[in-house]
Amino acid sequence: MTKGFEIDRRGTLAGLAAMSLAACGGGGQSGPGASPPVSAPPPPPGPVGLPQPGLNTLAVPGSRKFGTAIASAPGRSEAASVQNSRYTDIVKSECGIVVPENEMKWQAVRPSADAYDFRRMDEIVAWAQANSVAVRGHTLLWHRPQWFPAWLNTYDFGANPVAEAERILTEHIRTVTRRYRGVISSYDVVNEAIDHDRNATIETSLSRAMGSPEAVLDLAFRTAREELPDGQLVYNDYMSWEPAHRAHCDDVLRLLEGFRKRGTPVDALGIQSHIEMFSIDPATGVGPYAEREWRQFLDEVTGMGYRLLITEFDVKDKALPADIAIRDQKVAEFTRRYFDLMLEHGDHLDDILAWGMVDKFNWLQGFDPAKRPDGLEVRGTPYDSDYRPKPMRDAIAASLTA
């Protein structure tokens, strides 16, 4: 068992997409027994000149934290050897919690069946410790073959495939959670496990070895509970309030109902909230949204006893005009409507995280379905590519305050 980090839990990428962590080198590639880095030094003074109070400060009275995804390597426009203090200043000012965008996924931490590489994840945790920011875990299992490492998709599970698949999965979850014990208490244990073309759970090499996708998902959560008896175990998926997501929401409800019937220890639903403005509703002037149906969905989830988190918020502005002032205002209006509705369920809503804080580092810039037909940059995060706060940031602040 590895020794866990120690951290001041005063609060828990594209973005640090901002720190040049990839250039740090050093240890971290290892088997399950390797030692994590030493505790980080005390945090430096906080940034100045950014909007105050920060979004996390506004979130705290609701017993929640505001945060963002970050990365261990700089984003698309930064030299790999440059530490982007402008981005990290925003994170320190606005956020009380961070989550790794890619650094905890299997492709990053488990290059082979018998080796682990925690260098990139350790850098994020060290930075968070140094700045008194809490950390979430994403993800212990992204149950889709395209996001498995190649070795897992082609793995030979041998004469007893059930036992071997169970060993691989439980070892992975134990290794990761033990490494960050005392640091990370909320995990996206399973991410996106539903095939929405088939309206069923996704088959993978693990599920074929173990007999069903449900066997894999249940084992993942039960193993996580053994390791984190007081932790928050989250099923995370990409639905939000657009009418086109209704069938997706129904699939998620069936999955959550199955967890409850089988006694699977799932505490919360992570709602990614990549909200879409792919078309404009003439009645509202913003993207279409199914308000009544979305409230009903949230009521059904919370009625089963699940908590809620907003885990990956940003906005796809594909249908909006090129004019930046108009576009930013419409994005802000859509954001405010969404946050106001989500916060109606405030008694059940925990932490809120953006999937990046600065436009040029946001994943939507490289996501083909979100690209604008005019080729302009997607303006889907609280800060523009010059690190200036946008109306979206003000909309989030206003909703948290209200």
N, C-alpha and C positions, 0 to 999 in steps of 0.2 A: 504494500500500500504506500502511495506517495504522500508526503507531507503537504497539507494544503497551504495556500496563501493566508496571510493575515491582512485584514483591510479595515479601515474606518468606514463603516457602512452608513455614513451620514446621508447619503442619498443613493444608488448603483446607477458598405461605406461608400460607401464611396468616399466618405469624408475625411477622417484623420488621414483619410484619403489625403490626408493632410500631413501625417507624420511619415518620415522616411524610416519606417520600421524594417522594411525589407533589407535595408542597407546595414542593419545592425549585426547580422551574422550571429556568431556565438552558438551556444549549445541549444538543446531542445529536441534534437532528433534522437529517438530512443525507444526502448520498450516500455512496458507499463510501469516498471520500477524506478524510472529516472526521477531525479529531484527537480522540482520547479525552481525558478529563480528566487533569490532572496527578496525580502520585503523592500519596497521602494522607499526613498527618502520622503520627508515631509513635503506637502504640496507647496509650490511657489505662490506668490501673491496672485490674486485673480486678475482677469483682464479688465481694462477700462474702456469707455467710449462706446459701448454697445447698449442697446435698449435695456432699461431697468424699470421695474424688476424683471428678472429673467423668467422664462416660461416655467422652469422647474419651481421657482419660488411661488409662482401663481398656482401651480398644481398642488403644492404641498398641503394647503388647507383642506383639500378634498381627500387627503390621505392617499395620494398617489404621487408618482414622479413623472416628469417629462424627460424624454431622452431621444437618442438617435442611434442609428447604425453607424459604425465606423470601420475603417480598414487599417491593416497593418502596413500598407504600401500606398504611396501617393497616387492620386487619380490621374486622369487622362492628360492633364495639361501641366503637370508638375514634373520637374526633373527628379529622377529616382534618388538623388543624393541630397535633396533639399527638404528640410523639415518645415512644414507649412504651419507656422505659428498663427497665421491669420485664421485658419480653419479651427485649430484647437482652441483659440481664444473664444470663438463662437460656442463651441461645445462646452467649454468651462463656464461661460456666462449663462447659457440657456438650459443646460442639461444636468440632471442629477443621476442619470443612468445611461449606460451605453450597451450596445449589443454588437457582436462581431458580424459583419455582413457575410463573410465567407470563411473566416479563419477557424471555425469549429466544425465545419462540414467534413464529412469523411474524406473527401478528396484532399483536404488540406492537412488533416492531422493523422491520417492513416494511409501512408503511401503503399503499404503492403500488409498482408495478413498478420505478420509478426513484427511490424515496426510502427512506431508513432513519431510524429514530428510536431512538437508543440511550440516551435520558435515563434511563429507569427501570432498565435493566440496569447502566448506568454507576454509578448510585447504590448498587446492591448491591455492585458490585466495590469502590467507594470505601470503603464501610463495612467490607467484609471486609479490605481492605488496612489500614485504620486499626486493626483489631483482630487482625491477624496470623492471620486465618482463611483457609483455602484455599477455592477455588471450583470447582464442577463446572459443566458446560454442559448445559442441558436446554431445548430440543432443537433440533438443526439441521433436522430434518424430522419433523413429526407427520403421517404419511401417511394422513390421513383427511379427506375433503372438508369435514366439519362443523367441522374445526379449521384449514382453510385460510382466509386472508383472502378476502373476497368477490371482490376483483379477480382472484385466481388461479383461482377456480372458473369465472369467466366469461372468462378471458383468450383473446384471439385469437392463436393461435400462428403465423398467417400461412401463407405458401406452403411453408415448410420447417419443419414443426412439431417434428421431432426436434431439429434444431439450436437452435431457439429455446427449447424446453423445457430442453435441456441447458445453454444459456447462463444461463437464469434460475436454475436450481438450483446450478450451479457458482459463479456470481457470489455467490449468497447465502451459501453455505458459506465461500467464500474471504473474503468481507467480514467475516463474524462471527468466524471463527477468527483472521484477521489482527489484528482489533481487540484481541482478548484473548490474543494470543500472549505467552507468558511468564507468564500468569496461570492460564489454564485448559488442563489437559492431558488431562482425561478428559471426554468428551462422550457423551451419549445422541445418537448421530448420527441414528438413526431410532427413532421411538416408535410402537408399536401399529400395525403395518402389515397385520394379518390380520383378515379378515372371518370371524368364527367361526360365522356362520350358514351361510356357503358353504364353510367350511373352505378358504379360499383367500386370497391376498393381495388387498388392496383396490384397486379402480380409482379413479383421480382424474383431474383434468384433465392432470396431468403424465404419468401412465401412458398415457393415451389418446394423447397427443402422441408419446410415446417408444416406444409399441408394447407395453409390458407393465409391470406394477408392479415386477418384478424388475429391469428395466433402470434404473428410477428408484432403487431401493434400492442397487443395485451402484454406480451413479455417485455417489451420496451418500457411500458409504463410501470409494470410491477417491479422490474429491476431498478428503475429510477426511484420508486418509492422505498425500496429496501435501503438504498444509499442515502436518500433524502427524506426521512420520515416527516420532517416539518417543511419540506420544500413545496414550491408551487409548480405543479406539473401541468403543462399546457399542450393542447392539440392546436396547431397553427394552420390556417388555410387562407386562401386569397379572396374570399367573398367580400362584397360590400353592398351598397344599397341600390345599385343600378337594376332596372327591371330585368336585364339580361342575365343577372346572377340568381334569379329566383330558383331555377332548377338546381343550381349549385348549392344554394342554401338548403334545399330539401335533402340533397345527398348528405350534407354535413349533419343535419338533424338526425337522419337515420343512423349515421355513424355514432353520434353522441348517445342516442338511445341505446344502441348496442353496447357501448361502454358501460352504461348504467346497468343494463340487464345482466352483464357478465361480471359486474363488480370490479371493472378495471379502474384503477385509481387515477382518474383524470380530474383535475381541479378547475380548469378554466379553458375557455376558447379564446385563442388568439385570432383576432380579426385583422388581417393584413391592411385593408383599407387603402389599396391603390385605387382611389376613386377616379372615375373616367368621365371626361367631357368629350366623347367621341361624336356627339351630336348635341344640338341645342333644343331645349324645350321652348317652343314659342310662348307658352303661358308664363314661364318664369325667367326666360332669358339666360338660363344656365343649363348645365347638363341635366338630362332626365334622371329622376330618382323616384323610387317607389317607397314613399314615406310610410304609408300604412302597412304595407307588407313587411318592410324592414323592422318596424316596431313589433309586429307580430312575431317575426323571427327572433328578435332579441328577447321578447317575453317568453318564448318557448325554450330558448337556451337557459335563461336564468331560472325559469320554472322547474327545470330539471336539477337545479342546484349548482350550476356552473357559474363561475366568475367570468368576467370579460376583460380583455386587454385590447388596445389598439397597438399593433406590433410593428407595422411597416408603412406608416402613412406617407402618401404623396399624391399628386394630382396629375392626370394625363390631360393636357390642354389642346388636344389635336383639333377640335372643332372651332376653337376660338380664333378671332382675327389676329393678324400680325401685330397690330398696334400694341405696344407693350403696356401702356397705361390701361387700355381697355381690357387687355388680356389679364393683367395682374388683378384688376378689380373684380373681374368675373370669377377668377380662381379663388380670390379671397371670399367672395360671397358664397360660393359653393362650399368652401371649407367651413365657413361659419355655420351654414345650415347643417352640415354633417356633424360637426362637433357639438352643436346645440342639441341635436337629436341623441347623439351618443351619451351626452352628459345627463340627459333625462333619466338614464339608467345608472346614475352616479353611485347609487348604493351598491351596485354590482360591478362597477368599472374600476379597474386597477390602473396600472401604468399605461402611459401613452408615449409611443415612440415614432418618430419620423424615420423614413428610410433614407437618411442623408439630410444635411442642413443647407447645402450650397448647390445651386443648379448644375454647374459643370461637372460635379462629381456624382450626380444622381444617376442611377442605373438606367433610367428611362431614356437617357441620351443614346444608348446603344441598343435599345429594345425596339425591334422593327415595328411591332403593332402600335407603339406609342409615338413613332416619329411623325412629325408634322409634314403635310404635303408640300409646304413651302420651304422645307429644309431648315427652318429656324430652330433654335434651341428650345427644348421643352422647359417651361418655367414652372416646375412642379414642387419646389421646396420653399422653405421660409426665407432663404437668402439668395440673392442673385449671384452671378458668377464673379462679380466684383466685391463680394462679401458684404453687400448692403442689405439691410432688412427690407422685406417687401410687404405689401398689404396682407399677404397670407399670414405673415408672422403676427401682424396686428389682429387679424381675425381670430387666430388661435388664442392670443392673449385675452381678447375681449370675451371669448366663450368661456375660458377658464375662470376669468374674473366673475362673469355673470353666474 
